[in-house]
Amino acid sequence: MKVVLQNLTKIFPSRNKKSGEEVVAVNDFTFEIPDGKLIGLLGPSGCGKSTTLYMISGLQKPTGGKIFFGDDDVTELPTESRGVGLVFQNYALYPHMTVKQNILFPLQNLKGADKMSKAEMLKRATEAAKLVQIDNLMERKPSELSGGQQQRVAIARALVKMPRVLLLDEPLSNLDARLRLQTREEIRRIQRETGITTIFVTHDQEEAMSISDMIVVMKLGVLQQIGAPQEVYDDPHNLFVAKFLGTPPINVFEGAVSGGKLIIGEQAVLDVPGVADQDVYVGIRPEGFIPEENGPMTCNLSSVEVMGRDSSLVTTHTASLNPLVRSIIDSDIKVDPAAETVNFSLKPHKVFIFNKETEDRIYFEVN
């Protein structure tokens, strides 16, 4: 099911009666979610991603704009009429019911032409439980389950209605690191097997990038960038997106362009043909550094951290906006940990220049 958001806006009244200043949670959001894809809504807390999800589900009414499922305008439809499955952050399971009863519950509330027989409901619930691999836990209650198992029950309950759209609100945030990894892989598997259009809300960029077909990056209710995860990582449109994606995070420096050269500190580190002379911010991905004896960029070496196939060089630079500069290099490249400085050349496609006022990307030709 294709989902289309047109100029979607949500404004909350001010909590401060004196100021009367309204809060714009989502601002003129326009986006088309292709049929059968898994989309990650990504951004820091307060960016409007959960509010967007709740408007799609019908739990919150937009202040402006429209929501379409396929060609159907569902903006004014109540939640129960939209055909959505919603999985909350806290699972929201009924503690006094067994797993089977929790999964059956949405079907038992169907009325009219949608009403099902007991045999049909049980068959549908069993299929949903098998899909998320909890069919051997049907007689247990939520208190007897692990966090990961409870999450699977919540997903099965959302899937049992065979929704047109599946909505997941921070579904992994309550799980430990191992379960997060396992469960996100399960979500991807389930989505592929069912083909249900799925919208996944998270503030964890690693989660979003690992399982999403496309990611939507938001900041303060405003859409920043849409694209395939690797494309957004490789081609950030502004400094916010560049800083938000990547582990370790991108290294940011104050710099300048002069005569077609990129200057960091007092060193010309890269040719940037066609860029006008100006002060800029410079973002360099950790994998964008190449240690070279006569490299044009010099950093003060703090430590060398060997991590198996890779090594992390921890350095400092007077122009860096980060306390430490991290560069990831192949562990076969040996750097003397006792050295005071290390010189780098830079991979041009891993270097991004941003306007110092707008923080928008300034593009240059990469040879």
Residue frames as qw, qx, qy, qz and C-alpha x, y, z in Angstrom:
[[0.000, 0.888, 0.460, 0.000, 0.00, 0.00, 0.00],
 [0.392, 0.384, -0.016, 0.836, 1.50, 3.33, -1.09],
 [0.300, -0.766, -0.433, 0.368, 1.29, 6.05, 1.57],
 [0.340, 0.512, 0.147, 0.775, 1.35, 9.70, 0.51],
 [0.300, -0.673, -0.388, 0.553, 1.73, 12.62, 2.90],
 [0.300, 0.623, 0.300, 0.657, 0.83, 16.01, 1.42],
 [0.003, 0.581, -0.139, 0.802, 1.90, 19.18, 3.27],
 [0.671, -0.496, -0.550, 0.039, 1.31, 17.40, 6.57],
 [0.082, 0.502, -0.342, 0.790, 1.46, 19.81, 9.52],
 [0.599, -0.556, -0.573, 0.062, 0.85, 19.38, 13.24],
 [0.073, 0.514, -0.274, 0.810, 0.77, 22.36, 15.60],
 [0.495, -0.468, -0.685, 0.258, 0.27, 21.94, 19.34],
 [0.195, -0.911, -0.120, -0.343, -0.98, 24.80, 21.53],
 [0.237, 0.578, -0.533, 0.571, 1.56, 26.41, 23.82],
 [0.638, -0.380, -0.625, 0.241, 2.05, 24.90, 27.27],
 [0.295, -0.238, -0.288, 0.879, 3.04, 28.36, 28.47],
 [0.104, 0.790, 0.604, 0.017, -0.14, 30.39, 28.66],
 [0.173, -0.809, -0.008, 0.561, 1.79, 33.63, 29.08],
 [0.190, -0.379, 0.576, 0.699, 3.83, 33.36, 25.91],
 [0.682, 0.494, 0.295, -0.451, 1.06, 31.73, 23.88],
 [0.215, 0.594, -0.652, -0.419, 3.66, 30.46, 21.44],
 [0.944, 0.137, 0.067, -0.294, 2.48, 27.42, 19.52],
 [0.450, -0.448, 0.740, 0.222, 4.70, 24.35, 18.99],
 [0.713, 0.495, -0.298, -0.397, 5.12, 23.22, 15.39],
 [0.727, -0.310, 0.612, -0.001, 5.82, 19.50, 15.73],
 [0.586, 0.187, 0.655, 0.439, 5.61, 18.68, 12.00],
 [0.113, 0.702, -0.024, -0.703, 6.00, 21.41, 9.42],
 [0.579, 0.640, -0.195, -0.466, 4.71, 21.02, 5.84],
 [0.429, -0.321, 0.833, 0.142, 5.87, 17.41, 5.49],
 [0.766, 0.466, -0.093, -0.432, 5.47, 16.01, 1.95],
 [0.133, -0.439, 0.881, 0.110, 6.62, 12.51, 1.11],
 [0.853, 0.143, -0.240, -0.441, 5.54, 9.41, -0.82],
 [0.459, -0.387, 0.791, -0.114, 6.19, 6.01, 0.78],
 [0.474, 0.261, -0.685, -0.487, 6.34, 3.36, -1.96],
 [0.900, -0.150, -0.055, -0.405, 4.22, 0.22, -1.74],
 [0.980, -0.048, -0.168, 0.090, 5.83, -2.70, 0.11],
 [0.485, 0.526, -0.400, 0.573, 8.88, -0.81, 1.39],
 [0.630, -0.585, -0.372, 0.350, 10.32, -0.43, 4.88],
 [0.207, 0.761, -0.023, 0.615, 10.90, 3.24, 5.65],
 [0.565, -0.340, -0.456, 0.598, 12.89, 4.53, 8.62],
 [0.081, -0.912, -0.127, -0.381, 11.73, 7.85, 10.13],
 [0.753, -0.117, -0.277, 0.585, 14.91, 9.08, 11.76],
 [0.075, 0.731, -0.074, 0.674, 15.87, 12.02, 13.92],
 [0.201, 0.130, -0.673, 0.700, 16.68, 13.17, 17.46],
 [0.119, -0.548, -0.764, 0.320, 14.09, 13.36, 20.22],
 [0.070, 0.700, 0.282, -0.652, 11.54, 16.09, 19.54],
 [0.097, -0.229, 0.558, 0.792, 12.01, 16.11, 15.75],
 [0.588, 0.259, 0.024, -0.766, 8.39, 15.12, 15.03],
 [0.280, 0.204, -0.887, -0.306, 8.89, 11.54, 13.86],
 [0.021, 0.251, 0.928, -0.275, 6.48, 9.91, 16.36],
 [0.328, 0.493, 0.292, -0.752, 3.93, 12.67, 15.78],
 [0.397, 0.371, -0.556, -0.629, 4.08, 11.91, 12.06],
 [0.184, 0.001, -0.981, -0.057, 3.53, 8.22, 12.79],
 [0.131, 0.376, 0.755, -0.521, 0.53, 8.95, 15.03],
 [0.407, 0.478, -0.030, -0.778, -1.03, 11.14, 12.33],
 [0.365, 0.232, -0.787, -0.440, -0.61, 8.32, 9.80],
 [0.126, -0.145, -0.964, 0.182, -2.24, 5.93, 12.29],
 [0.319, -0.590, -0.489, -0.557, -5.12, 8.30, 13.04],
 [0.537, -0.488, -0.540, 0.426, -4.29, 8.69, 16.73],
 [0.159, -0.558, -0.110, 0.807, -3.58, 12.37, 16.14],
 [0.455, 0.774, 0.438, 0.048, -5.36, 14.69, 13.74],
 [0.520, 0.156, 0.159, 0.825, -3.26, 16.88, 11.42],
 [0.000, 0.650, 0.216, -0.728, -3.51, 20.65, 11.72],
 [0.475, 0.683, -0.181, -0.524, -3.10, 20.80, 7.96],
 [0.129, 0.433, -0.833, -0.320, -2.36, 18.61, 4.96],
 [0.880, 0.080, -0.060, -0.464, -3.65, 15.23, 3.80],
 [0.346, -0.352, 0.869, 0.013, -2.83, 11.54, 4.16],
 [0.778, 0.300, -0.263, -0.485, -3.53, 9.02, 1.38],
 [0.569, -0.207, 0.795, 0.038, -3.37, 5.22, 1.48],
 [0.421, 0.312, 0.732, 0.434, -3.15, 4.41, -2.21],
 [0.008, 0.398, 0.372, 0.838, -5.78, 6.66, -3.80],
 [0.435, -0.686, -0.577, -0.090, -7.90, 6.79, -0.63],
 [0.002, -0.586, 0.268, -0.765, -7.89, 10.01, 1.42],
 [0.641, -0.380, -0.650, 0.151, -7.77, 8.71, 5.02],
 [0.162, 0.372, -0.309, 0.860, -7.09, 12.08, 6.71],
 [0.479, -0.324, 0.180, -0.796, -10.44, 12.11, 8.51],
 [0.803, -0.120, -0.545, -0.209, -10.85, 8.36, 8.96],
 [0.642, -0.649, 0.322, -0.251, -10.73, 6.97, 12.53],
 [0.142, -0.562, 0.814, 0.042, -7.85, 4.64, 13.40],
 [0.592, 0.030, 0.790, -0.157, -9.95, 1.47, 13.29],
 [0.691, 0.629, 0.294, -0.202, -11.05, 2.23, 9.71],
 [0.195, 0.838, -0.434, -0.268, -7.58, 2.81, 8.27],
 [0.977, 0.181, -0.105, 0.047, -6.29, -0.75, 8.26],
 [0.237, 0.723, -0.546, 0.351, -3.11, 0.00, 10.20],
 [0.858, -0.332, -0.340, 0.196, -1.17, -2.17, 12.63],
 [0.002, -0.851, 0.283, -0.442, 0.60, -0.18, 15.34],
 [0.823, -0.192, -0.402, 0.352, 3.41, -1.45, 17.60],
 [0.235, -0.943, 0.068, -0.227, 4.24, 0.79, 20.54],
 [0.248, 0.644, -0.613, 0.384, 7.56, 1.30, 22.29],
 [0.330, -0.348, 0.705, -0.522, 6.28, -0.28, 25.53],
 [0.062, -0.037, -0.984, -0.163, 4.56, -3.27, 23.77],
 [0.496, -0.037, 0.110, -0.860, 1.14, -2.43, 25.40],
 [0.439, -0.076, -0.878, -0.174, 0.25, -6.08, 25.99],
 [0.664, -0.502, -0.050, -0.552, -2.63, -7.07, 28.26],
 [0.003, -0.486, 0.813, -0.319, -0.92, -8.63, 31.31],
 [0.616, -0.059, 0.626, -0.474, -3.89, -10.81, 32.34],
 [0.852, 0.420, 0.002, -0.311, -4.17, -12.42, 28.88],
 [0.792, -0.148, 0.483, 0.344, -2.09, -15.21, 27.38],
 [0.163, -0.343, 0.538, 0.753, -0.04, -14.67, 24.23],
 [0.110, 0.336, 0.847, 0.398, -2.83, -16.31, 22.19],
 [0.021, -0.789, -0.583, 0.195, -5.48, -14.08, 23.74],
 [0.150, -0.681, 0.097, 0.710, -3.40, -10.97, 23.13],
 [0.118, -0.144, 0.682, 0.707, -2.99, -11.85, 19.45],
 [0.037, 0.479, 0.849, 0.219, -6.66, -12.80, 19.07],
 [0.041, -0.588, -0.467, 0.659, -7.94, -9.62, 20.71],
 [0.139, 0.370, -0.250, -0.884, -8.01, -7.36, 17.59],
 [0.223, -0.078, -0.829, -0.507, -9.90, -10.04, 15.65],
 [0.133, -0.451, -0.846, 0.253, -12.49, -10.51, 18.40],
 [0.047, 0.564, 0.274, -0.777, -13.43, -6.83, 18.08],
 [0.049, 0.043, -0.613, -0.788, -14.23, -7.04, 14.36],
 [0.415, 0.402, 0.589, -0.564, -17.89, -6.45, 13.56],
 [0.584, 0.596, -0.011, -0.551, -20.30, -6.69, 10.67],
 [0.848, 0.490, -0.174, -0.101, -18.94, -8.08, 7.40],
 [0.294, 0.660, -0.643, 0.253, -15.43, -8.29, 8.88],
 [0.671, -0.432, 0.471, -0.376, -16.49, -10.57, 11.76],
 [0.445, 0.380, -0.804, -0.105, -14.71, -13.94, 11.75],
 [0.893, -0.296, -0.276, -0.195, -15.52, -17.37, 13.13],
 [0.627, -0.689, 0.364, -0.003, -13.53, -18.76, 16.07],
 [0.884, 0.045, 0.348, 0.310, -11.78, -21.23, 13.78],
 [0.518, 0.736, 0.086, 0.428, -10.79, -18.47, 11.33],
 [0.212, -0.922, 0.221, -0.237, -9.50, -16.27, 14.15],
 [0.778, -0.482, 0.389, 0.107, -7.45, -19.09, 15.66],
 [0.823, 0.322, 0.269, 0.384, -5.98, -19.96, 12.25],
 [0.288, 0.864, -0.026, 0.413, -5.02, -16.32, 11.63],
 [0.441, -0.835, 0.291, -0.152, -3.50, -15.96, 15.13],
 [0.880, -0.223, 0.358, 0.219, -1.48, -19.15, 14.74],
 [0.692, 0.550, 0.165, 0.437, -0.13, -17.98, 11.38],
 [0.024, 0.923, -0.147, 0.356, 0.90, -14.62, 12.87],
 [0.668, -0.660, 0.344, -0.029, 2.59, -16.35, 15.82],
 [0.891, 0.068, 0.302, 0.332, 4.51, -18.67, 13.48],
 [0.477, 0.787, 0.042, 0.388, 5.63, -15.70, 11.38],
 [0.079, -0.843, 0.352, -0.399, 7.30, -14.09, 14.42],
 [0.610, 0.203, -0.731, 0.231, 8.39, -17.48, 15.79],
 [0.221, -0.262, 0.616, -0.709, 6.45, -17.51, 19.06],
 [0.718, -0.123, -0.421, -0.541, 3.93, -20.25, 18.25],
 [0.647, -0.097, -0.715, 0.244, 5.39, -22.36, 21.11],
 [0.159, -0.023, -0.503, 0.849, 4.60, -19.62, 23.65],
 [0.280, -0.422, -0.470, -0.723, 0.87, -19.21, 23.02],
 [0.607, -0.591, -0.525, -0.089, -0.27, -20.22, 26.54],
 [0.512, -0.192, -0.350, 0.761, 2.18, -18.00, 28.43],
 [0.066, -0.944, -0.312, 0.084, 1.38, -14.59, 29.86],
 [0.368, 0.847, -0.154, 0.352, 3.51, -11.48, 29.13],
 [0.428, -0.796, 0.386, -0.183, 5.17, -11.62, 32.58],
 [0.871, -0.197, 0.432, 0.125, 6.62, -15.02, 31.63],
 [0.738, 0.577, 0.162, 0.310, 8.28, -13.68, 28.49],
 [0.531, -0.255, 0.083, 0.804, 11.55, -11.88, 27.79],
 [0.132, 0.667, 0.028, -0.733, 11.52, -8.37, 26.37],
 [0.090, 0.295, -0.698, -0.646, 12.28, -9.67, 22.89],
 [0.007, 0.297, 0.948, 0.115, 9.46, -12.22, 23.09],
 [0.114, 0.670, 0.513, -0.524, 7.00, -9.54, 24.27],
 [0.130, 0.549, -0.290, -0.773, 8.01, -7.43, 21.30],
 [0.062, 0.032, -0.885, -0.460, 7.28, -10.34, 18.96],
 [0.069, 0.520, 0.826, -0.206, 3.82, -10.74, 20.52],
 [0.128, 0.687, 0.173, -0.694, 3.14, -7.04, 19.92],
 [0.125, 0.378, -0.599, -0.694, 4.20, -7.41, 16.27],
 [0.010, -0.196, -0.960, -0.198, 2.04, -10.55, 15.83],
 [0.110, 0.624, 0.638, -0.437, -0.96, -8.71, 17.30],
 [0.170, 0.637, -0.125, -0.742, -0.41, -5.87, 14.82],
 [0.110, 0.276, -0.778, -0.553, -0.03, -8.28, 11.89],
 [0.241, 0.227, 0.936, -0.124, -2.98, -10.54, 12.67],
 [0.390, 0.672, 0.368, -0.511, -5.45, -8.03, 11.15],
 [0.607, 0.297, 0.493, 0.549, -3.43, -8.16, 7.92],
 [0.007, -0.822, -0.166, 0.544, -3.02, -4.38, 7.95],
 [0.594, 0.770, 0.123, 0.199, -2.47, -2.26, 4.88],
 [0.275, 0.739, -0.365, 0.495, 0.30, -0.39, 6.72],
 [0.787, -0.398, -0.368, 0.295, 2.45, -1.48, 9.68],
 [0.023, 0.855, -0.182, 0.485, 3.67, 1.28, 12.02],
 [0.802, -0.233, -0.384, 0.393, 6.49, 0.71, 14.53],
 [0.115, -0.921, 0.091, -0.361, 7.22, 3.38, 17.16],
 [0.047, -0.679, 0.663, -0.310, 10.74, 2.94, 18.62],
 [0.923, -0.148, -0.204, -0.290, 10.11, -0.83, 18.82],
 [0.833, 0.121, -0.420, 0.339, 13.62, -1.78, 19.97],
 [0.038, 0.719, -0.314, 0.618, 14.42, 0.91, 22.52],
 [0.676, -0.547, 0.290, -0.399, 13.57, -1.26, 25.56],
 [0.993, 0.050, -0.070, 0.076, 15.75, -4.20, 24.49],
 [0.549, -0.642, 0.379, 0.378, 19.38, -4.90, 25.36],
 [0.129, 0.666, -0.514, -0.526, 22.04, -4.62, 22.67],
 [0.167, -0.120, 0.947, 0.247, 22.01, -8.29, 21.62],
 [0.327, 0.514, 0.773, -0.177, 18.22, -8.46, 21.43],
 [0.264, 0.762, 0.005, -0.592, 18.07, -5.17, 19.51],
 [0.069, 0.471, -0.722, -0.502, 20.30, -6.63, 16.81],
 [0.165, 0.123, 0.975, 0.086, 18.35, -9.89, 16.65],
 [0.289, 0.620, 0.631, -0.365, 14.92, -8.25, 16.68],
 [0.255, 0.698, -0.169, -0.648, 15.71, -5.67, 14.00],
 [0.043, 0.257, -0.863, -0.432, 16.81, -8.52, 11.72],
 [0.183, 0.354, 0.909, -0.121, 13.50, -10.24, 12.51],
 [0.287, 0.696, 0.283, -0.594, 11.53, -7.10, 11.65],
 [0.200, 0.544, -0.534, -0.615, 13.29, -6.95, 8.30],
 [0.037, -0.014, 0.978, 0.205, 12.56, -10.64, 7.63],
 [0.234, 0.515, 0.752, -0.340, 8.89, -10.28, 8.59],
 [0.277, 0.691, 0.010, -0.668, 8.49, -7.19, 6.42],
 [0.155, 0.396, -0.730, -0.535, 9.99, -8.95, 3.41],
 [0.077, 0.147, 0.985, 0.042, 7.84, -12.06, 3.89],
 [0.209, 0.628, 0.652, -0.372, 4.59, -10.10, 4.27],
 [0.306, 0.362, 0.434, 0.766, 5.33, -7.28, 1.81],
 [0.169, -0.864, -0.469, 0.065, 3.43, -4.86, 4.06],
 [0.244, 0.709, -0.087, 0.656, 4.41, -1.21, 3.75],
 [0.684, -0.527, -0.379, 0.334, 6.17, -0.53, 7.05],
 [0.105, 0.816, -0.149, 0.548, 7.15, 2.73, 8.74],
 [0.788, -0.280, -0.381, 0.395, 9.73, 2.38, 11.48],
 [0.089, -0.930, 0.083, -0.347, 10.42, 5.27, 13.88],
 [0.835, -0.299, -0.174, 0.429, 13.79, 5.43, 15.62],
 [0.066, -0.974, 0.209, 0.059, 16.43, 7.88, 16.86],
 [0.659, -0.418, 0.558, 0.284, 19.12, 5.22, 16.34],
 [0.443, 0.690, -0.349, -0.454, 20.74, 5.84, 12.97],
 [0.049, -0.345, 0.927, 0.142, 22.44, 2.45, 12.93],
 [0.445, 0.293, 0.805, -0.262, 19.06, 0.70, 13.28],
 [0.510, 0.702, 0.167, -0.468, 17.49, 2.81, 10.56],
 [0.277, 0.679, -0.567, -0.377, 20.37, 2.37, 8.13],
 [0.201, -0.261, 0.943, 0.044, 20.67, -1.39, 8.66],
 [0.326, 0.304, 0.892, -0.076, 17.08, -2.44, 7.83],
 [0.358, 0.692, 0.278, -0.562, 15.40, 0.40, 5.90],
 [0.611, 0.477, 0.470, 0.421, 14.87, 0.58, 2.16],
 [0.196, 0.669, 0.076, 0.713, 14.76, 4.37, 2.57],
 [0.390, -0.443, -0.505, 0.629, 15.38, 6.72, 5.45],
 [0.005, -0.829, -0.278, -0.485, 13.68, 10.04, 6.14],
 [0.485, -0.123, -0.405, 0.765, 15.80, 12.37, 8.29],
 [0.179, -0.846, -0.375, -0.334, 13.89, 14.99, 10.31],
 [0.399, -0.059, -0.377, 0.834, 14.90, 17.95, 12.46],
 [0.096, 0.292, 0.353, -0.883, 12.50, 20.12, 14.47],
 [0.526, 0.527, 0.536, -0.398, 9.53, 18.93, 12.43],
 [0.436, 0.750, -0.248, -0.431, 11.16, 19.70, 9.09],
 [0.949, 0.215, 0.188, 0.134, 12.16, 17.11, 6.49],
 [0.259, -0.770, 0.433, 0.391, 15.92, 17.27, 5.94],
 [0.240, 0.472, -0.743, -0.410, 16.64, 14.50, 3.44],
 [0.888, 0.095, 0.326, -0.310, 15.15, 11.33, 1.94],
 [0.526, 0.585, -0.582, -0.206, 16.99, 8.50, 0.25],
 [0.921, -0.026, -0.377, 0.095, 18.50, 5.04, 0.45],
 [0.659, -0.728, 0.019, 0.185, 20.59, 4.80, 3.64],
 [0.719, -0.147, 0.241, 0.635, 23.96, 4.57, 1.89],
 [0.327, 0.624, 0.316, 0.635, 23.08, 7.37, -0.51],
 [0.294, -0.920, -0.124, -0.228, 22.19, 9.72, 2.34],
 [0.737, -0.559, 0.132, 0.356, 25.39, 8.78, 4.19],
 [0.651, 0.058, 0.341, 0.676, 27.54, 9.35, 1.08],
 [0.162, 0.413, 0.328, 0.834, 25.74, 12.52, -0.05],
 [0.183, -0.622, -0.593, 0.477, 24.41, 14.53, 2.94],
 [0.208, 0.756, 0.370, 0.498, 22.58, 17.70, 1.89],
 [0.158, -0.860, 0.125, -0.468, 23.48, 19.66, 5.00],
 [0.145, 0.489, -0.717, 0.475, 25.67, 19.61, 8.10],
 [0.652, -0.246, 0.426, -0.577, 22.90, 18.25, 10.35],
 [0.958, 0.177, -0.065, -0.218, 22.43, 15.14, 8.20],
 [0.597, 0.524, -0.547, 0.265, 26.19, 14.63, 7.90],
 [0.094, -0.453, 0.668, -0.583, 26.59, 14.80, 11.69],
 [0.754, -0.158, 0.298, -0.563, 23.55, 12.65, 12.47],
 [0.974, 0.195, -0.055, -0.099, 24.60, 9.67, 10.33],
 [0.603, 0.545, -0.512, 0.277, 27.74, 7.70, 10.96],
 [0.745, -0.633, 0.200, -0.070, 29.51, 5.77, 13.71],
 [0.306, -0.478, -0.313, 0.762, 32.02, 7.09, 14.70],
 [0.260, 0.879, 0.332, -0.224, 30.49, 10.47, 13.83],
 [0.580, 0.659, 0.089, 0.471, 31.88, 12.71, 11.13],
 [0.515, -0.376, -0.128, 0.760, 34.79, 14.99, 12.06],
 [0.192, 0.902, 0.327, 0.208, 33.91, 18.67, 11.65],
 [0.543, -0.210, -0.018, 0.813, 36.45, 21.49, 11.23],
 [0.159, 0.907, 0.108, -0.374, 36.37, 25.21, 10.70],
 [0.629, -0.002, 0.470, 0.619, 37.97, 25.95, 7.38],
 [0.234, 0.754, -0.033, -0.613, 38.11, 28.26, 4.39],
 [0.743, 0.417, 0.414, 0.319, 38.27, 28.09, 0.62],
 [0.046, -0.854, 0.203, 0.477, 40.88, 30.26, -1.06],
 [0.232, 0.623, -0.598, -0.448, 41.92, 30.13, -4.70],
 [0.822, 0.174, -0.435, -0.324, 40.30, 26.73, -5.27],
 [0.439, 0.194, -0.799, 0.363, 42.06, 25.22, -2.24],
 [0.673, -0.628, -0.312, -0.235, 40.44, 23.95, 0.94],
 [0.226, 0.509, -0.549, 0.624, 42.28, 25.31, 3.96],
 [0.748, -0.580, -0.312, -0.077, 42.11, 23.73, 7.42],
 [0.627, -0.600, 0.024, 0.496, 44.22, 25.54, 9.99],
 [0.047, 0.803, -0.325, -0.497, 47.04, 26.90, 7.87],
 [0.343, -0.198, 0.842, 0.365, 47.30, 23.93, 5.54],
 [0.598, 0.332, -0.294, -0.667, 45.86, 23.53, 2.04],
 [0.522, -0.162, 0.821, -0.167, 44.47, 20.00, 2.34],
 [0.508, 0.368, 0.769, 0.124, 42.47, 19.51, -0.88],
 [0.007, 0.028, -0.423, -0.906, 41.69, 21.01, -4.28],
 [0.266, 0.559, 0.714, -0.327, 38.08, 22.19, -4.51],
 [0.159, 0.056, 0.463, 0.870, 37.70, 23.59, -8.02],
 [0.170, -0.494, -0.582, -0.624, 34.81, 25.94, -8.68],
 [0.436, -0.694, -0.535, 0.205, 34.12, 26.88, -5.05],
 [0.089, 0.855, -0.009, 0.511, 34.14, 30.61, -4.29],
 [0.352, 0.231, -0.575, 0.701, 36.46, 31.96, -1.61],
 [0.554, -0.577, -0.091, -0.593, 34.67, 31.85, 1.76],
 [0.213, -0.337, 0.796, -0.455, 34.77, 30.55, 5.32],
 [0.744, -0.046, -0.508, -0.431, 33.22, 27.08, 5.60],
 [0.711, -0.371, 0.543, -0.251, 32.62, 24.08, 7.80],
 [0.466, 0.422, -0.747, -0.217, 34.43, 20.95, 6.67],
 [0.853, -0.225, 0.346, -0.320, 33.16, 17.45, 7.41],
 [0.366, 0.483, -0.787, -0.119, 35.52, 14.49, 6.98],
 [0.932, -0.194, -0.148, -0.268, 34.25, 10.95, 7.49],
 [0.621, -0.610, 0.491, 0.033, 36.51, 8.81, 9.74],
 [0.830, 0.101, 0.479, 0.266, 37.30, 6.54, 6.79],
 [0.474, 0.869, 0.098, 0.106, 38.32, 9.56, 4.69],
 [0.209, -0.872, 0.435, 0.079, 41.85, 9.85, 6.11],
 [0.930, 0.268, -0.152, 0.199, 44.91, 8.18, 4.53],
 [0.550, -0.742, 0.232, 0.305, 48.12, 8.26, 6.65],
 [0.747, 0.545, 0.016, 0.381, 50.96, 9.48, 4.45],
 [0.643, -0.302, -0.121, 0.693, 54.38, 10.71, 5.47],
 [0.186, -0.063, 0.159, 0.968, 54.08, 13.83, 3.34],
 [0.010, -0.661, -0.730, -0.176, 50.28, 14.20, 3.55],
 [0.104, 0.521, 0.088, 0.843, 48.97, 17.80, 3.49],
 [0.535, -0.666, -0.092, -0.510, 47.00, 17.63, 6.76],
 [0.396, 0.239, -0.729, 0.505, 48.81, 17.31, 10.09],
 [0.658, -0.614, -0.177, -0.399, 47.14, 16.23, 13.33],
 [0.124, -0.559, 0.703, -0.421, 48.53, 15.68, 16.81],
 [0.668, -0.047, -0.728, -0.146, 48.48, 11.97, 17.64],
 [0.539, -0.515, 0.359, -0.561, 46.88, 10.98, 20.97],
 [0.576, -0.215, 0.776, -0.141, 46.57, 7.20, 20.63],
 [0.440, 0.228, -0.720, -0.486, 46.23, 4.25, 18.26],
 [0.663, -0.057, 0.573, -0.478, 43.36, 1.84, 18.98],
 [0.188, 0.204, -0.880, -0.385, 43.63, -1.51, 17.19],
 [0.663, 0.100, 0.380, -0.637, 40.20, -3.07, 16.55],
 [0.768, 0.164, 0.618, 0.041, 41.03, -6.23, 14.58],
 [0.616, 0.459, 0.454, 0.451, 40.67, -5.49, 10.89],
 [0.153, 0.857, 0.115, 0.477, 40.68, -1.73, 11.49],
 [0.489, -0.224, -0.373, 0.756, 42.63, 0.72, 13.59],
 [0.063, -0.930, -0.327, -0.153, 41.31, 3.98, 15.01],
 [0.481, 0.159, -0.187, 0.842, 43.73, 6.89, 15.15],
 [0.262, -0.867, -0.406, 0.119, 42.72, 9.34, 17.84],
 [0.478, 0.174, 0.020, 0.861, 44.15, 12.77, 17.12],
 [0.051, -0.805, -0.368, 0.463, 43.52, 16.44, 17.82],
 [0.400, 0.378, 0.323, 0.770, 43.52, 19.53, 15.61],
 [0.092, -0.272, -0.290, 0.913, 43.19, 23.20, 16.52],
 [0.323, 0.045, -0.311, -0.893, 40.50, 23.75, 13.87],
 [0.308, -0.236, -0.908, -0.156, 38.37, 20.76, 14.94],
 [0.486, -0.414, 0.012, -0.770, 34.93, 21.37, 16.43],
 [0.908, -0.277, -0.302, -0.091, 35.12, 17.89, 17.99],
 [0.506, -0.774, 0.380, -0.012, 37.38, 17.42, 21.04],
 [0.533, -0.313, 0.732, 0.287, 38.97, 14.44, 19.26],
 [0.569, 0.510, -0.392, -0.512, 39.44, 13.60, 15.61],
 [0.720, -0.122, 0.681, -0.047, 38.88, 9.93, 14.81],
 [0.501, 0.532, -0.512, -0.451, 40.15, 8.31, 11.64],
 [0.882, -0.047, 0.450, -0.134, 39.54, 4.66, 10.72],
 [0.336, 0.657, -0.614, -0.278, 42.31, 2.98, 8.75],
 [0.923, 0.102, -0.363, -0.077, 43.17, -0.56, 7.72],
 [0.716, -0.654, 0.242, 0.035, 45.09, -2.32, 10.52],
 [0.869, 0.183, 0.141, 0.437, 47.73, -3.32, 7.94],
 [0.281, 0.771, -0.083, 0.565, 48.77, 0.35, 7.82],
 [0.682, -0.373, -0.399, 0.487, 51.21, 0.80, 10.69],
 [0.004, -0.853, 0.039, -0.520, 51.39, 4.07, 12.59],
 [0.475, 0.120, -0.607, 0.626, 53.96, 4.61, 15.34],
 [0.421, -0.761, -0.484, -0.094, 51.91, 5.17, 18.52],
 [0.554, -0.514, -0.154, 0.636, 54.85, 7.07, 20.03],
 [0.327, 0.338, 0.286, 0.835, 54.83, 9.70, 17.25],
 [0.012, -0.386, -0.363, 0.848, 53.73, 13.22, 18.19],
 [0.462, 0.485, -0.029, -0.742, 52.01, 13.94, 14.88],
 [0.536, 0.190, 0.786, 0.241, 50.57, 12.07, 11.91],
 [0.187, 0.375, -0.313, -0.852, 50.10, 13.40, 8.38],
 [0.544, 0.392, 0.731, -0.128, 47.09, 12.55, 6.24],
 [0.133, 0.018, -0.517, -0.845, 45.97, 12.89, 2.68],
 [0.478, 0.245, 0.512, -0.670, 42.19, 12.95, 2.25],
 [0.255, 0.304, 0.856, 0.331, 39.76, 10.97, 0.13],
 [0.112, -0.035, -0.156, -0.981, 37.88, 13.72, -1.76],
 [0.489, -0.330, -0.599, -0.541, 34.55, 11.82, -1.83],
 [0.565, -0.471, -0.624, 0.263, 34.67, 11.58, 1.98],
 [0.243, -0.223, -0.205, 0.922, 35.14, 15.33, 2.43],
 [0.034, 0.753, 0.608, 0.249, 32.08, 17.61, 2.56],
 [0.199, 0.041, -0.121, 0.972, 32.01, 21.42, 2.60],
 [0.111, -0.722, -0.682, 0.019, 29.14, 23.37, 4.16],
 [0.048, 0.696, 0.089, 0.711, 28.13, 27.02, 4.04],
 [0.302, 0.005, -0.639, 0.707, 28.99, 28.52, 7.42],
 [0.320, -0.034, 0.208, -0.924, 25.71, 30.46, 7.72],
 [0.761, 0.021, -0.176, -0.624, 23.10, 28.12, 6.23],
 [0.499, -0.327, 0.797, -0.093, 25.03, 24.86, 6.87],
 [0.852, 0.443, 0.132, -0.246, 23.89, 23.68, 3.42],
 [0.802, -0.093, 0.427, 0.407, 26.25, 21.54, 1.37],
 [0.253, 0.820, -0.309, -0.410, 28.63, 23.22, -1.08],
 [0.934, 0.168, 0.295, 0.106, 29.49, 20.82, -3.89],
 [0.026, 0.766, -0.524, -0.371, 32.81, 20.61, -5.66],
 [0.829, 0.405, -0.327, -0.205, 34.05, 18.44, -8.50],
 [0.701, -0.466, 0.540, 0.025, 35.70, 15.23, -7.30],
 [0.454, 0.607, -0.590, -0.279, 38.36, 13.97, -9.70]]
